[in-house]
């Protein structure tokens, strides 16, 4: 892998991380959304 390819891959990873950070920051400003998952915790014997 050439240096140019390594730099290109690094830039792609940086762009992906920046998009994730932006997404996380945006979600911090939104109201919290709570999802209620009902769980079935029956004791089952094999």
N, C-alpha and C positions, 0 to 999 in steps of 0.2 A: 504494500500500500504506500503510495507516494505521500509526501508531505501535504500536497494540495488536497488529496482525498481525505487525509486526516483532518485538515482544517475544515473542509466542507462538512464532514460528519459531525465535528464538534459544534459548528454553527447550527446544524439541524437540531442537535440535542439542546443547545442553549435556547433556540426558538421554542422548542417543545416545553422546556422548563418555564420560560417566561409566560407562555400561554396558560400553563397549570397554575402559576402564581397568580396571574390575573383572575383566573376562574375562582381560586380559593378566596382572593380578596373580595371579589364580587359576591360570593356566597356569604361572607361574613356580614355584609351589609343587608342582605335579605333577611326577612323574618325567618326564625327557625321553623322548620317544618317537621312535625313529629308524625311518624307513621306507627300505627298500632298494629303489631303483628300478634295475633292470638296464637298461643302455643299449646299443643296437646302433649301434656307430660304424663301420660299414662304409664304405669309400670307394666312392662311386658316381659313375660318369661319365655325364654327360647325353648 
